[in-house]
Amino acid sequence: MKAYRPVYVRNLEESIKISTLKQSLQAIFSQYGAIVDIVAKRSLKAKGQAFVVFDSIQAAENAIREVQTFPLFNKPMVLAFARTRSDATVMREAGENSREFETHKRRRLAEKERKQEQLALESEQRPAPAPTDKVPRKSAGLKSTAPITAPQIPDEYLPPNTTLFLRDLPDDADSDMLIGLLGRFNAFKEVRMVPGRKGIAFAEFETLEAAISAKDGIAGIMLGNSVVKATYQRQ
């Protein structure tokens, strides 16, 4: 019987849509082996985390070792083997119609109901807010109930920092090519390729002055048939 080990991924950016998050995880982790399932949910307790199920333990081990602390949406991912098995894992190991799979689903649903009941009980036991004597002020008029969102700053106007975001790179660009391009700048530290993504990379410098100089120096430079674009990493 083939064994599957889900990889638990946490410290993910909570504001990203679930569909976008899954696509990004698929792009990053698929290079380490075949993926059986990716589980990510919208619930409050499940935000910022996901489970990636590989078809082999070796693939899971390689992913944990290679992707550990890799930044996704500007947050370093934290990886470990999951303590429990997902539905997809048990189904593939034991079979969809097996007794083990049915038992696993019943236990999971029972545990889910227990947690929901516990949350409801805690909510009922929580003391009600004390009444206030303040007289509500009359509204000056109707106000929009839509959430206020901060305007998105264009990449070209992001404040300087020590990490550059490089895009429009040729598809065959690798770390050696970029090190050859960036190594001539003072205080160059490292270049980070994005697993599963072509055409983009991150370049880190030891000082802010070095990053500013490098950005100005490589902006518009030709690599192959591509014009490289450099902006500061979005914080």
C-alpha positions as protocol buffer text, in pm:
chain_id: "A"
residue {
  index: 1
  type: MET
  ca { x: 0 y: 0 z: 0 }
}
residue {
  index: 2
  type: LYS
  ca { x: 139 y: 340 z: -97 }
}
residue {
  index: 3
  type: ALA
  ca { x: 193 y: 589 z: 187 }
}
residue {
  index: 4
  type: TYR
  ca { x: 110 y: 959 z: 160 }
}
residue {
  index: 5
  type: ARG
  ca { x: 229 y: 1232 z: 396 }
}
residue {
  index: 6
  type: PRO
  ca { x: 53 y: 1569 z: 381 }
}
residue {
  index: 7
  type: VAL
  ca { x: 273 y: 1876 z: 419 }
}
residue {
  index: 8
  type: TYR
  ca { x: 138 y: 2141 z: 656 }
}
residue {
  index: 9
  type: VAL
  ca { x: 209 y: 2496 z: 531 }
}
residue {
  index: 10
  type: ARG
  ca { x: 151 y: 2796 z: 760 }
}
residue {
  index: 11
  type: ASN
  ca { x: 228 y: 3169 z: 779 }
}
residue {
  index: 12
  type: LEU
  ca { x: 50 y: 3225 z: 447 }
}
residue {
  index: 13
  type: GLU
  ca { x: -89 y: 3565 z: 352 }
}
residue {
  index: 14
  type: GLU
  ca { x: -451 y: 3567 z: 474 }
}
residue {
  index: 15
  type: SER
  ca { x: -577 y: 3836 z: 236 }
}
residue {
  index: 16
  type: ILE
  ca { x: -515 y: 3626 z: -77 }
}
residue {
  index: 17
  type: LYS
  ca { x: -813 y: 3455 z: -241 }
}
residue {
  index: 18
  type: ILE
  ca { x: -827 y: 3079 z: -187 }
}
residue {
  index: 19
  type: SER
  ca { x: -822 y: 3009 z: -562 }
}
residue {
  index: 20
  type: THR
  ca { x: -514 y: 3229 z: -611 }
}
residue {
  index: 21
  type: LEU
  ca { x: -343 y: 3074 z: -309 }
}
residue {
  index: 22
  type: LYS
  ca { x: -402 y: 2721 z: -438 }
}
residue {
  index: 23
  type: GLN
  ca { x: -272 y: 2809 z: -784 }
}
residue {
  index: 24
  type: SER
  ca { x: 43 y: 2960 z: -631 }
}
residue {
  index: 25
  type: LEU
  ca { x: 102 y: 2657 z: -408 }
}
residue {
  index: 26
  type: GLN
  ca { x: 47 y: 2426 z: -705 }
}
residue {
  index: 27
  type: ALA
  ca { x: 303 y: 2618 z: -911 }
}
residue {
  index: 28
  type: ILE
  ca { x: 565 y: 2608 z: -634 }
}
residue {
  index: 29
  type: PHE
  ca { x: 523 y: 2254 z: -504 }
}
residue {
  index: 30
  type: SER
  ca { x: 449 y: 2066 z: -827 }
}
residue {
  index: 31
  type: GLN
  ca { x: 816 y: 2064 z: -923 }
}
residue {
  index: 32
  type: TYR
  ca { x: 891 y: 1834 z: -628 }
}
residue {
  index: 33
  type: GLY
  ca { x: 646 y: 1560 z: -723 }
}
residue {
  index: 34
  type: ALA
  ca { x: 290 y: 1476 z: -821 }
}
residue {
  index: 35
  type: ILE
  ca { x: 34 y: 1652 z: -600 }
}
residue {
  index: 36
  type: VAL
  ca { x: -269 y: 1453 z: -487 }
}
residue {
  index: 37
  type: ASP
  ca { x: -458 y: 1736 z: -319 }
}
residue {
  index: 38
  type: ILE
  ca { x: -424 y: 2091 z: -187 }
}
residue {
  index: 39
  type: VAL
  ca { x: -650 y: 2188 z: 103 }
}
residue {
  index: 40
  type: ALA
  ca { x: -702 y: 2554 z: 197 }
}
residue {
  index: 41
  type: LYS
  ca { x: -1014 y: 2697 z: 359 }
}
residue {
  index: 42
  type: ARG
  ca { x: -1174 y: 3036 z: 426 }
}
residue {
  index: 43
  type: SER
  ca { x: -1270 y: 2974 z: 790 }
}
residue {
  index: 44
  type: LEU
  ca { x: -1114 y: 3199 z: 1054 }
}
residue {
  index: 45
  type: LYS
  ca { x: -917 y: 2921 z: 1223 }
}
residue {
  index: 46
  type: ALA
  ca { x: -793 y: 2782 z: 890 }
}
residue {
  index: 47
  type: LYS
  ca { x: -672 y: 3114 z: 749 }
}
residue {
  index: 48
  type: GLY
  ca { x: -303 y: 3145 z: 677 }
}
residue {
  index: 49
  type: GLN
  ca { x: -249 y: 2772 z: 641 }
}
residue {
  index: 50
  type: ALA
  ca { x: -287 y: 2492 z: 388 }
}
residue {
  index: 51
  type: PHE
  ca { x: -213 y: 2123 z: 334 }
}
residue {
  index: 52
  type: VAL
  ca { x: -30 y: 1990 z: 29 }
}
residue {
  index: 53
  type: VAL
  ca { x: -58 y: 1614 z: -27 }
}
residue {
  index: 54
  type: PHE
  ca { x: 212 y: 1449 z: -239 }
}
residue {
  index: 55
  type: ASP
  ca { x: 198 y: 1102 z: -390 }
}
residue {
  index: 56
  type: SER
  ca { x: 522 y: 1002 z: -217 }
}
residue {
  index: 57
  type: ILE
  ca { x: 698 y: 1065 z: 114 }
}
residue {
  index: 58
  type: GLN
  ca { x: 1021 y: 1147 z: -71 }
}
residue {
  index: 59
  type: ALA
  ca { x: 852 y: 1428 z: -263 }
}
residue {
  index: 60
  type: ALA
  ca { x: 709 y: 1569 z: 62 }
}
residue {
  index: 61
  type: GLU
  ca { x: 1050 y: 1556 z: 232 }
}
residue {
  index: 62
  type: ASN
  ca { x: 1216 y: 1733 z: -62 }
}
residue {
  index: 63
  type: ALA
  ca { x: 951 y: 2004 z: -64 }
}
residue {
  index: 64
  type: ILE
  ca { x: 986 y: 2069 z: 310 }
}
residue {
  index: 65
  type: ARG
  ca { x: 1363 y: 2093 z: 281 }
}
residue {
  index: 66
  type: GLU
  ca { x: 1374 y: 2313 z: -32 }
}
residue {
  index: 67
  type: VAL
  ca { x: 1074 y: 2543 z: 18 }
}
residue {
  index: 68
  type: GLN
  ca { x: 1115 y: 2607 z: 392 }
}
residue {
  index: 69
  type: THR
  ca { x: 1104 y: 2986 z: 458 }
}
residue {
  index: 70
  type: PHE
  ca { x: 1059 y: 3061 z: 86 }
}
residue {
  index: 71
  type: PRO
  ca { x: 859 y: 3386 z: 61 }
}
residue {
  index: 72
  type: LEU
  ca { x: 511 y: 3361 z: -89 }
}
residue {
  index: 73
  type: PHE
  ca { x: 329 y: 3695 z: -118 }
}
residue {
  index: 74
  type: ASN
  ca { x: 615 y: 3847 z: 88 }
}
residue {
  index: 75
  type: LYS
  ca { x: 572 y: 3605 z: 382 }
}
residue {
  index: 76
  type: PRO
  ca { x: 815 y: 3316 z: 450 }
}
residue {
  index: 77
  type: MET
  ca { x: 633 y: 2983 z: 444 }
}
residue {
  index: 78
  type: VAL
  ca { x: 678 y: 2747 z: 741 }
}
residue {
  index: 79
  type: LEU
  ca { x: 653 y: 2378 z: 650 }
}
residue {
  index: 80
  type: ALA
  ca { x: 623 y: 2052 z: 843 }
}
residue {
  index: 81
  type: PHE
  ca { x: 464 y: 1711 z: 809 }
}
residue {
  index: 82
  type: ALA
  ca { x: 96 y: 1721 z: 903 }
}
residue {
  index: 83
  type: ARG
  ca { x: -4 y: 1534 z: 1219 }
}
residue {
  index: 84
  type: THR
  ca { x: -328 y: 1408 z: 1064 }
}
residue {
  index: 85
  type: ARG
  ca { x: -416 y: 1264 z: 724 }
}
residue {
  index: 86
  type: SER
  ca { x: -650 y: 1433 z: 479 }
}
residue {
  index: 87
  type: ASP
  ca { x: -953 y: 1268 z: 318 }
}
residue {
  index: 88
  type: ALA
  ca { x: -765 y: 1243 z: -12 }
}
residue {
  index: 89
  type: THR
  ca { x: -472 y: 1070 z: 162 }
}
residue {
  index: 90
  type: VAL
  ca { x: -685 y: 807 z: 335 }
}
residue {
  index: 91
  type: MET
  ca { x: -896 y: 748 z: 23 }
}
residue {
  index: 92
  type: ARG
  ca { x: -589 y: 682 z: -191 }
}
residue {
  index: 93
  type: GLU
  ca { x: -423 y: 462 z: 70 }
}
residue {
  index: 94
  type: ALA
  ca { x: -726 y: 254 z: 172 }
}
residue {
  index: 95
  type: GLY
  ca { x: -973 y: 302 z: -116 }
}
residue {
  index: 96
  type: GLU
  ca { x: -1285 y: 514 z: -146 }
}
residue {
  index: 97
  type: ASN
  ca { x: -1520 y: 231 z: -45 }
}
residue {
  index: 98
  type: SER
  ca { x: -1304 y: 95 z: 235 }
}
residue {
  index: 99
  type: ARG
  ca { x: -1411 y: 74 z: 599 }
}
residue {
  index: 100
  type: GLU
  ca { x: -1102 y: 272 z: 700 }
}
residue {
  index: 101
  type: PHE
  ca { x: -1202 y: 566 z: 480 }
}
residue {
  index: 102
  type: GLU
  ca { x: -1559 y: 566 z: 615 }
}
residue {
  index: 103
  type: THR
  ca { x: -1429 y: 552 z: 974 }
}
residue {
  index: 104
  type: HIS
  ca { x: -1190 y: 838 z: 902 }
}
residue {
  index: 105
  type: LYS
  ca { x: -1471 y: 1057 z: 762 }
}
residue {
  index: 106
  type: ARG
  ca { x: -1698 y: 984 z: 1060 }
}
residue {
  index: 107
  type: ARG
  ca { x: -1423 y: 1073 z: 1307 }
}
residue {
  index: 108
  type: ARG
  ca { x: -1341 y: 1394 z: 1122 }
}
residue {
  index: 109
  type: LEU
  ca { x: -1705 y: 1503 z: 1107 }
}
residue {
  index: 110
  type: ALA
  ca { x: -1756 y: 1415 z: 1474 }
}
residue {
  index: 111
  type: GLU
  ca { x: -1451 y: 1621 z: 1568 }
}
residue {
  index: 112
  type: LYS
  ca { x: -1579 y: 1912 z: 1355 }
}
residue {
  index: 113
  type: GLU
  ca { x: -1919 y: 1900 z: 1530 }
}
residue {
  index: 114
  type: ARG
  ca { x: -1750 y: 1884 z: 1871 }
}
residue {
  index: 115
  type: LYS
  ca { x: -1548 y: 2197 z: 1795 }
}
residue {
  index: 116
  type: GLN
  ca { x: -1856 y: 2382 z: 1668 }
}
residue {
  index: 117
  type: GLU
  ca { x: -2048 y: 2293 z: 1983 }
}
residue {
  index: 118
  type: GLN
  ca { x: -1755 y: 2408 z: 2196 }
}
residue {
  index: 119
  type: LEU
  ca { x: -1743 y: 2743 z: 2015 }
}
residue {
  index: 120
  type: ALA
  ca { x: -2120 y: 2787 z: 2056 }
}
residue {
  index: 121
  type: LEU
  ca { x: -2094 y: 2710 z: 2428 }
}
residue {
  index: 122
  type: GLU
  ca { x: -1808 y: 2957 z: 2475 }
}
residue {
  index: 123
  type: SER
  ca { x: -2009 y: 3222 z: 2290 }
}
residue {
  index: 124
  type: GLU
  ca { x: -2311 y: 3170 z: 2519 }
}
residue {
  index: 125
  type: GLN
  ca { x: -2095 y: 3191 z: 2832 }
}
residue {
  index: 126
  type: ARG
  ca { x: -1926 y: 3512 z: 2720 }
}
residue {
  index: 127
  type: PRO
  ca { x: -2066 y: 3805 z: 2927 }
}
residue {
  index: 128
  type: ALA
  ca { x: -2279 y: 4057 z: 2743 }
}
residue {
  index: 129
  type: PRO
  ca { x: -2135 y: 4408 z: 2701 }
}
residue {
  index: 130
  type: ALA
  ca { x: -2229 y: 4653 z: 2974 }
}
residue {
  index: 131
  type: PRO
  ca { x: -2506 y: 4900 z: 2882 }
}
residue {
  index: 132
  type: THR
  ca { x: -2400 y: 5255 z: 2812 }
}
residue {
  index: 133
  type: ASP
  ca { x: -2574 y: 5577 z: 2915 }
}
residue {
  index: 134
  type: LYS
  ca { x: -2443 y: 5769 z: 2621 }
}
residue {
  index: 135
  type: VAL
  ca { x: -2707 y: 5915 z: 2394 }
}
residue {
  index: 136
  type: PRO
  ca { x: -2638 y: 5818 z: 2034 }
}
residue {
  index: 137
  type: ARG
  ca { x: -2553 y: 6114 z: 1820 }
}
residue {
  index: 138
  type: LYS
  ca { x: -2776 y: 6190 z: 1525 }
}
residue {
  index: 139
  type: SER
  ca { x: -2627 y: 6081 z: 1199 }
}
residue {
  index: 140
  type: ALA
  ca { x: -2526 y: 6359 z: 963 }
}
residue {
  index: 141
  type: GLY
  ca { x: -2643 y: 6151 z: 671 }
}
residue {
  index: 142
  type: LEU
  ca { x: -2613 y: 5814 z: 507 }
}
residue {
  index: 143
  type: LYS
  ca { x: -2267 y: 5665 z: 502 }
}
residue {
  index: 144
  type: SER
  ca { x: -2140 y: 5389 z: 283 }
}
residue {
  index: 145
  type: THR
  ca { x: -2109 y: 5051 z: 453 }
}
residue {
  index: 146
  type: ALA
  ca { x: -1853 y: 4932 z: 201 }
}
residue {
  index: 147
  type: PRO
  ca { x: -1510 y: 4854 z: 353 }
}
residue {
  index: 148
  type: ILE
  ca { x: -1246 y: 5119 z: 298 }
}
residue {
  index: 149
  type: THR
  ca { x: -950 y: 4983 z: 109 }
}
residue {
  index: 150
  type: ALA
  ca { x: -617 y: 5154 z: 71 }
}
residue {
  index: 151
  type: PRO
  ca { x: -526 y: 5245 z: -285 }
}
residue {
  index: 152
  type: GLN
  ca { x: -277 y: 5008 z: -448 }
}
residue {
  index: 153
  type: ILE
  ca { x: 57 y: 5177 z: -509 }
}
residue {
  index: 154
  type: PRO
  ca { x: 189 y: 5107 z: -862 }
}
residue {
  index: 155
  type: ASP
  ca { x: 509 y: 4901 z: -864 }
}
residue {
  index: 156
  type: GLU
  ca { x: 702 y: 5191 z: -1018 }
}
residue {
  index: 157
  type: TYR
  ca { x: 634 y: 5410 z: -712 }
}
residue {
  index: 158
  type: LEU
  ca { x: 703 y: 5163 z: -431 }
}
residue {
  index: 159
  type: PRO
  ca { x: 941 y: 5295 z: -162 }
}
residue {
  index: 160
  type: PRO
  ca { x: 1301 y: 5174 z: -191 }
}
residue {
  index: 161
  type: ASN
  ca { x: 1416 y: 4865 z: 2 }
}
residue {
  index: 162
  type: THR
  ca { x: 1703 y: 4620 z: -26 }
}
residue {
  index: 163
  type: THR
  ca { x: 1518 y: 4364 z: -242 }
}
residue {
  index: 164
  type: LEU
  ca { x: 1446 y: 4411 z: -612 }
}
residue {
  index: 165
  type: PHE
  ca { x: 1169 y: 4236 z: -803 }
}
residue {
  index: 166
  type: LEU
  ca { x: 1281 y: 4145 z: -1153 }
}
residue {
  index: 167
  type: ARG
  ca { x: 1026 y: 4062 z: -1422 }
}
residue {
  index: 168
  type: ASP
  ca { x: 1001 y: 4011 z: -1797 }
}
residue {
  index: 169
  type: LEU
  ca { x: 1307 y: 3788 z: -1778 }
}
residue {
  index: 170
  type: PRO
  ca { x: 1365 y: 3539 z: -2063 }
}
residue {
  index: 171
  type: ASP
  ca { x: 1220 y: 3193 z: -1998 }
}
residue {
  index: 172
  type: ASP
  ca { x: 1566 y: 3036 z: -1985 }
}
residue {
  index: 173
  type: ALA
  ca { x: 1697 y: 3283 z: -1724 }
}
residue {
  index: 174
  type: ASP
  ca { x: 1851 y: 3104 z: -1426 }
}
residue {
  index: 175
  type: SER
  ca { x: 2040 y: 3205 z: -1112 }
}
residue {
  index: 176
  type: ASP
  ca { x: 2380 y: 3185 z: -1285 }
}
residue {
  index: 177
  type: MET
  ca { x: 2267 y: 3425 z: -1558 }
}
residue {
  index: 178
  type: LEU
  ca { x: 2129 y: 3674 z: -1305 }
}
residue {
  index: 179
  type: ILE
  ca { x: 2432 y: 3649 z: -1077 }
}
residue {
  index: 180
  type: GLY
  ca { x: 2646 y: 3736 z: -1379 }
}
residue {
  index: 181
  type: LEU
  ca { x: 2425 y: 4038 z: -1442 }
}
residue {
  index: 182
  type: LEU
  ca { x: 2397 y: 4156 z: -1079 }
}
residue {
  index: 183
  type: GLY
  ca { x: 2735 y: 4054 z: -941 }
}
residue {
  index: 184
  type: ARG
  ca { x: 2899 y: 4368 z: -1078 }
}
residue {
  index: 185
  type: PHE
  ca { x: 2701 y: 4586 z: -838 }
}
residue {
  index: 186
  type: ASN
  ca { x: 2841 y: 4662 z: -493 }
}
residue {
  index: 187
  type: ALA
  ca { x: 2692 y: 4482 z: -191 }
}
residue {
  index: 188
  type: PHE
  ca { x: 2507 y: 4227 z: -406 }
}
residue {
  index: 189
  type: LYS
  ca { x: 2392 y: 3946 z: -174 }
}
residue {
  index: 190
  type: GLU
  ca { x: 2188 y: 3683 z: -357 }
}
residue {
  index: 191
  type: VAL
  ca { x: 1930 y: 3609 z: -624 }
}
residue {
  index: 192
  type: ARG
  ca { x: 1618 y: 3400 z: -560 }
}
residue {
  index: 193
  type: MET
  ca { x: 1432 y: 3230 z: -842 }
}
residue {
  index: 194
  type: VAL
  ca { x: 1062 y: 3154 z: -795 }
}
residue {
  index: 195
  type: PRO
  ca { x: 995 y: 2777 z: -816 }
}
residue {
  index: 196
  type: GLY
  ca { x: 756 y: 2693 z: -1095 }
}
residue {
  index: 197
  type: ARG
  ca { x: 748 y: 3049 z: -1232 }
}
residue {
  index: 198
  type: LYS
  ca { x: 937 y: 3173 z: -1536 }
}
residue {
  index: 199
  type: GLY
  ca { x: 1025 y: 3532 z: -1608 }
}
residue {
  index: 200
  type: ILE
  ca { x: 1052 y: 3661 z: -1249 }
}
residue {
  index: 201
  type: ALA
  ca { x: 1310 y: 3660 z: -968 }
}
residue {
  index: 202
  type: PHE
  ca { x: 1417 y: 3852 z: -658 }
}
residue {
  index: 203
  type: ALA
  ca { x: 1759 y: 4010 z: -605 }
}
residue {
  index: 204
  type: GLU
  ca { x: 1874 y: 4105 z: -256 }
}
residue {
  index: 205
  type: PHE
  ca { x: 2141 y: 4360 z: -163 }
}
residue {
  index: 206
  type: GLU
  ca { x: 2312 y: 4430 z: 167 }
}
residue {
  index: 207
  type: THR
  ca { x: 2244 y: 4805 z: 164 }
}
residue {
  index: 208
  type: LEU
  ca { x: 1967 y: 5031 z: 44 }
}
residue {
  index: 209
  type: GLU
  ca { x: 2211 y: 5240 z: -157 }
}
residue {
  index: 210
  type: ALA
  ca { x: 2329 y: 4930 z: -346 }
}
residue {
  index: 211
  type: ALA
  ca { x: 1972 y: 4828 z: -431 }
}
residue {
  index: 212
  type: ILE
  ca { x: 1893 y: 5177 z: -561 }
}
residue {
  index: 213
  type: SER
  ca { x: 2208 y: 5180 z: -774 }
}
residue {
  index: 214
  type: ALA
  ca { x: 2137 y: 4833 z: -913 }
}
residue {
  index: 215
  type: LYS
  ca { x: 1775 y: 4919 z: -996 }
}
residue {
  index: 216
  type: ASP
  ca { x: 1887 y: 5221 z: -1194 }
}
residue {
  index: 217
  type: GLY
  ca { x: 2166 y: 5021 z: -1359 }
}
residue {
  index: 218
  type: ILE
  ca { x: 1963 y: 4726 z: -1487 }
}
residue {
  index: 219
  type: ALA
  ca { x: 1632 y: 4897 z: -1568 }
}
residue {
  index: 220
  type: GLY
  ca { x: 1567 y: 4852 z: -1939 }
}
residue {
  index: 221
  type: ILE
  ca { x: 1865 y: 4624 z: -1999 }
}
residue {
  index: 222
  type: MET
  ca { x: 1824 y: 4353 z: -2265 }
}
residue {
  index: 223
  type: LEU
  ca { x: 1852 y: 3984 z: -2176 }
}
residue {
  index: 224
  type: GLY
  ca { x: 1806 y: 3779 z: -2489 }
}
residue {
  index: 225
  type: ASN
  ca { x: 1500 y: 3930 z: -2655 }
}
residue {
  index: 226
  type: SER
  ca { x: 1350 y: 4057 z: -2328 }
}
residue {
  index: 227
  type: VAL
  ca { x: 1370 y: 4402 z: -2171 }
}
residue {
  index: 228
  type: VAL
  ca { x: 1421 y: 4351 z: -1797 }
}
residue {
  index: 229
  type: LYS
  ca { x: 1201 y: 4552 z: -1562 }
}
residue {
  index: 230
  type: ALA
  ca { x: 1314 y: 4613 z: -1203 }
}
residue {
  index: 231
  type: THR
  ca { x: 1104 y: 4746 z: -916 }
}
residue {
  index: 232
  type: TYR
  ca { x: 1136 y: 4730 z: -539 }
}
residue {
  index: 233
  type: GLN
  ca { x: 979 y: 4432 z: -364 }
}
residue {
  index: 234
  type: ARG
  ca { x: 630 y: 4506 z: -234 }
}
residue {
  index: 235
  type: GLN
  ca { x: 643 y: 4505 z: 148 }
}
